[in-house]
Amino acid sequence: MKTKRTVISIFTLCTALLFTACSGKGTSNTEASRNTQTEAGSEASGSSNTTLDDLYQQENQLFAEHEDAWNKAFGMMNKSTADPSGNYADYLAATVESNKDSFTDDELKTLTDDIETIRKIEEQIAAIEKDNTASDDASQKDNSDDTSPFRNFSGQDYDGNSVDESLFSGNAVTVVNFWFTGCKPCVAELSKLNELNDTIKSMGGEVVGINTETFDGNEDAIKEAAAVLESQGAAYRNLSIDSASDAGKYASDIMAFPTTILVDRNGNIVGDPMLGGIDNQDNYDTLMKQIQSVIDADGANK
């Protein structure tokens, strides 16, 4: 079972949306015939989760210590280069290598050294996750109807209006963008997201923002996020959600910001997450194709 990574200034929380080494959402089996096994497994799971937390924190510390260099690198990420089955360090290395002319010599050395450290950390994470795979897979099968974090969704917009899962059922596709106020690439794409929202409204779609700093109705964070949205001309809905909710836990597993996902009218996540801003034309075009695909599938199912 997977634990969430801790908050850091460079990109609030770290995630496993794309990478197998950090994935594996499972729920403990509670059938009476397995109680003894579950109790023993809980103790082992708690130990492995503590180790995972320590490993994630080591990565977070690297990102925080070299914040400027990593902010630049994460702003250049391209989802199409990601290998979900690979070591996260390979993905970071590919991003840095393909943009190496954009970094100073010192930045390049810092990033390269950090990546090698992260590679070793990810190998340890992968080993732990491999040990948990069997139990996680069994748990996922037993709870297949409840795996979506948006099934029992609830939240509030920045005006205090309540929102529930009807947000998704009312749309052929909902584009959910995870961001935070101090993330420069996140802020840079806000106007483009507003443009996207206007474009897909007539197609039966909607863009919704979830700022991870506004969790649990944090009034100061909501006020700050609202001001940033207004300054960028972004008028689409943004929501505050409960950090302890399924959606909140899902957001707490996000590794790099901004990250954008598509949700169908049944609350299911469709396709792979979009990592990086859609102010990048390639990312925008890719996302539009995915959106159209979900809308087409929705129409075919009616």
N, C-alpha and C positions, 0 to 999 in steps of 0.2 A: 504494500500500500504506500502511496506517495504522500510526502509532506510538502507543504508550501514553502517557498523560499521567502527570505525576509526582505523588508522594504529597504531600498537604498536610494540615494539622491539621483543617481544617473538614470535609472529606469525602474521605478518603484518596486516592482517584484519580478522574480525570475520564473521562467515557464518551461512547460514541456509540451507546448502545442504542436511542435513540429518534430521533436526529436525523441526517438524511442528510449534513449538512455534516461530520459527524465519523464517518461510517460507511465501510465498505468493507474487509472482511477478505478478502485475496487471498493466493494462494500463487504464487510465481514458476513459470513454465512451464520445465521442464528437458528437453524433448525435444531430441534431437541436432540436428535440423534448425533449431532456434531458438536454439542456444547463443550465437551472435554477438549476436543481438538481445537475449537475456537479459542478457549481460554489459554491453551498452550501457545497457539499461534499469535495471540494478542501480545503476549510477553515478547516473543521473538520479533514481531512486527514493530513494537515500540522501540526495541533496541536498534533495529535497522533504520527506523525513521529518525531516531536521534543522530545516527551516523550520517544519514542523508542530509539532515539539517546542517550538520557541521561542515559537510562538503560543499553544500550550496553557499553557506556563509563564506567559505574560503574564496569561492568564485566572486561572490558579491563584493568582498573586500578588495579584490583586484580591480573590479570595475570602478569602485568608489575612489580608490587611491589614484587612479589614472583617469579621472572622470572626463576631462577635456578630450583626450585621445579617443576614448571609447564612445563618447557622444558623437564624435565625428564618424567613427566606424559604423555605429548602429544607424546613423542617418543614411548610410550608403547601402544598406542591406537590400538584397533582391531575392524574393522568395523562390524564383525559378532556379537558383543555384543550390538550394537546400536539398540534402539527402536525408530523409527522415530516418533511415536506418544507420546513419553514420555517426561518428563522434562529433559532438558539437564544436570541438576545436577545429575540425576540418572545415566546417561552415564558416567559422570566424576567419580562419586562415585564407579561405577562398575570397572572402569579402575584402580583406586587407590587401591580398595580392593583386586582385583585379583593380584596386584603387590606390596602389602604392605611391603613384605620383602625386597623390593628394596629401600625403603625409610628409612631415619633416623627417630627417634621419632619426632624430631622438624619438619622435612618436612611433616611427616604424619599429625601432628597436624595442621600445616599451611594449607595443602590441604583440610583437613576435615572442618576446619573453613570456608575457602573460598567457599567450595561446598555448605555449608548451606546458606551462603549469596547469592550465585548464584541461589540456589533453589527458594528463595523468589523473586529474580529479575525475574527469568524465569516465575514465576506465574503471575507477573504483565505483562510481555511481552505477555504471552499466552492470557490474558484477553483482551489486546488491539487488538491482531491479530484476536481473535474471533469476535470482533465487526466489523472488516474489511473484514471478510471472504465472506459475501454475495456479496459485491461490487467487491471484487477481483475475485470471481468465475465467475461472470457475465462478467467481463472484459476479463478474460482468454478465455471464450467461444467466445466472439466477435472477439478476435484476435488470434484464434487458429492456423492460418497459419503463424503467426509471433512470436510465443513464443520461438523458439530456439534462443539462443544468438549467434549462429554460422551461421545463414542464410546469413547475409551480412558481412561476416568476412573479415577483412583486417589486415595486419600487415607487419612487416619486420623481416627477420632473422638478425643475428648479423653481417652479411657482407653487410647489406643494401639492400638485394634483397626483392622486394615486394612479398607478399603472399596474396591470396584471398581464397574464399570458394572452389575453385578448389582443394585446399589441401585436403578437405574431399571427394569431389566427385571422386577423383582419387584413393581413398583407400576403401577397404571393411570395414575397421575399422581404426579409428585414436585414439590412446591412448594419451590423453592430461593430462600432469602432471603439476600441479601448485606448485610452490616452491618459496623460496627466499634464498638469499645467506647466511644469518646469521642463517638459520635453520639447526641445526646439523642433525636431521633425514632426512631432504631433501637431504643434501649433501651425506649422508651415502648411499643413494639408487641410486645415479647417475650412478655408474658403472653397477648396475643391470638393470637399465632402458636402458642403452646402449646395454647390452646383450639381453634384451627383444626386442629392436628395430631390432637387427640383426636376431633374431629368427622369428619375424612375417613378415619381409620384403617379404619372399618367399610365405607367406600366404595371401598377399595382404593388409598388415597392416603397420602402422608406428607409432612411438612414437614422440611426439612433446612436448617440454617443454615451459612453460610460467612462467617466473620469474616476480613476481609482483613488484619488485623493478625497473624493466627496462621499466615500462610503459612510454609512450609518448616519446620514443627514448632517454631516459636518458643515455647519452654516458658514464658517469662514472660508472653507475650501470651495463651497458652492458659489459664494459671492465672487471669489477670485476667478473661478472657472467661467462664470457667467460673463464677467467683464472681458475675459480673453476672447470668448466666443463672439461677443458683441463687437470687439475691436477688429475681428477678422470677418465680420459680416456673416457669421454662421448662425442661422435662425432655426435649424432643425433641432428636434428634441434631444435633450441630454438628461440622463437619469442618475439619481443617487440610489444605490441599492444597499442591502444589508450585507456586511462582510461575512456573516455567518451563513448566509443563504447559499444554495447550490451555485447560483450565478456568481455570487461573491467569491466563493472558493475557486470557481473556474477562473475568474479574473486574477485571483491571487497566484495562479500557476503560470501567468504569462511572463515570458522571458525577456522580450524586447518590445519596445513601443515605438511607433504605433503598431497595433495589430488589429486587423479587420476580419470578421467572419460573416458568413451568410447563414441565416436561420430561416427555415421554411415555415409554413403556416401551422405546422404541427409542433413547432418548437424544437425541431431537429437541426443540428448543425450540418450544413451541406458542404462537401468539398474541403479543401485545405485552407488554413488561415492565410491571409495576405499579410506578409511581414514587410513593413516599410510604408512610406507615405504614397498616396495615390496622386500627389502632385508630380510624381514621376510618371511620365506618359505610358511607359511600358506596364507599370503596375496598374494604372487606370484602365488601360485596354484589356489587360488580363482579368481584372475584376468585373468589367462590363460583360465580358464573355461568360463569366461564371454566373453573374446575375441573370443574364438572358437564359442561360441553361436552366436555372431554378424556376424562372417564370414559365418557360416552355413546359417543364415537367409538371408544374402546378396546373397549367391549362389542360394538359393531357389526362390528368387524374380527375377532372371534373365530370 
